């Protein structure tokens, strides 16, 4: 089972607005909007499956290439949790922390009610 990481505001505060998220992307040279569809390979058949990009999905420049990063859905930013996020020096973890601070948001997972203190 995979864990999803969320950047979101507390329930009693307004959700992150699309224009706020787009402003964060525009102001950061390590981020860009994702325009290409997601492609995955079916491990059984080998067929390529394409999935549409969301209205404000992003990419981060990481290890010399643009890779999928945060997806905007219903006032929250989401990404799959990877083991590398356990390392405080991980670039993606640091970027998520900076984005949360810029948006006055908090970081949590769908696996636990505790907030991540990044």
C-alpha positions as CSV (number, residue, x, y, z in Angstrom):
1,X,0.0,0.0,0.0
2,X,1.4,3.4,-0.9
3,X,1.2,6.5,1.3
4,X,0.2,9.9,0.0
5,X,1.7,13.1,1.3
6,X,-0.5,16.2,1.5
7,X,0.2,19.9,1.8
8,X,-2.9,21.5,3.0
9,X,-4.3,24.2,5.3
10,X,-6.0,23.4,8.6
11,X,-9.7,22.6,8.3
12,X,-10.8,25.9,9.8
13,X,-8.8,27.9,7.2
14,X,-9.5,28.4,3.5
15,X,-8.1,25.8,1.1
16,X,-5.1,26.6,-1.1
17,X,-6.4,28.4,-4.2
18,X,-5.3,27.5,-7.7
19,X,-3.9,31.0,-8.3
20,X,-1.8,30.7,-5.1
21,X,-0.3,27.5,-6.2
22,X,0.4,28.8,-9.8
23,X,2.2,31.8,-8.3
24,X,4.5,29.5,-6.3
25,X,5.3,27.5,-9.4
26,X,5.9,30.6,-11.5
27,X,8.3,32.1,-8.8
28,X,10.5,29.0,-8.5
29,X,12.9,28.1,-11.2
30,X,13.1,24.5,-10.0
31,X,9.3,24.0,-10.6
32,X,7.2,24.0,-13.7
33,X,3.7,23.0,-14.8
34,X,3.5,19.5,-16.1
35,X,2.0,19.4,-19.6
36,X,2.8,15.9,-20.9
37,X,0.5,13.0,-19.9
38,X,1.7,10.5,-17.4
39,X,2.9,7.2,-19.0
40,X,3.2,3.9,-17.3
41,X,3.9,0.4,-18.6
42,X,1.5,-2.4,-17.8
43,X,3.9,-5.0,-16.2
44,X,1.8,-7.9,-17.5
45,X,1.2,-6.9,-21.1
46,X,4.0,-4.3,-21.7
47,X,1.4,-1.9,-23.1
48,X,1.9,1.8,-22.5
49,X,-0.9,3.5,-20.6
50,X,-1.3,7.3,-20.7
51,X,-3.1,9.3,-18.0
52,X,-4.1,12.9,-18.4
53,X,-2.3,15.6,-16.5
54,X,-4.3,17.4,-13.9
55,X,-5.2,21.1,-14.0
56,X,-2.1,22.2,-12.0
57,X,0.2,19.3,-11.7
58,X,3.9,20.2,-11.3
59,X,7.3,18.9,-12.0
60,X,10.6,19.5,-10.2
61,X,14.1,19.7,-11.7
62,X,15.7,16.8,-9.8
63,X,18.9,14.8,-10.7
64,X,19.2,16.6,-14.0
65,X,15.7,16.0,-15.3
66,X,12.1,17.2,-14.9
67,X,10.1,14.7,-12.8
68,X,6.5,14.6,-11.6
69,X,6.2,16.4,-8.3
70,X,3.0,17.8,-6.6
71,X,-0.5,17.5,-8.0
72,X,-3.2,20.1,-7.1
73,X,-6.6,18.6,-6.2
74,X,-9.4,20.3,-4.4
75,X,-7.3,22.9,-2.5
76,X,-4.5,20.4,-1.6
77,X,-1.1,19.5,-3.0
78,X,-0.4,15.7,-3.1
79,X,2.4,13.4,-4.0
80,X,3.4,9.8,-3.2
81,X,5.6,9.4,-0.2
82,X,9.0,8.0,-1.0
83,X,11.6,6.7,1.4
84,X,14.0,9.5,0.5
85,X,11.7,12.0,2.2
86,X,13.0,10.5,5.5
87,X,16.2,12.3,4.8
88,X,16.0,16.0,5.8
89,X,18.6,16.9,3.1
90,X,16.4,15.5,0.3
91,X,15.8,18.3,-2.3
92,X,12.2,17.3,-2.8
93,X,11.5,17.2,1.0
94,X,13.1,20.6,1.4
95,X,11.0,22.0,-1.5
96,X,7.8,20.6,-0.1
97,X,8.6,22.2,3.3
98,X,9.3,25.6,1.6
99,X,6.1,25.4,-0.4
100,X,4.1,24.6,2.8
101,X,5.6,27.6,4.5
102,X,4.9,29.9,1.5
103,X,1.3,28.8,1.4
104,X,0.9,28.9,5.2
105,X,0.0,25.2,5.1
106,X,0.9,22.0,6.9
107,X,2.3,18.7,5.8
108,X,0.6,15.4,6.6
109,X,0.1,11.9,5.1
110,X,-3.0,9.9,4.6
111,X,-1.5,7.2,6.7
112,X,-1.4,9.1,10.0
113,X,-3.2,12.0,11.7
114,X,0.1,13.5,12.9
115,X,1.6,16.5,11.0
116,X,5.1,16.2,9.7
117,X,7.5,18.7,11.2
118,X,9.6,19.6,8.2
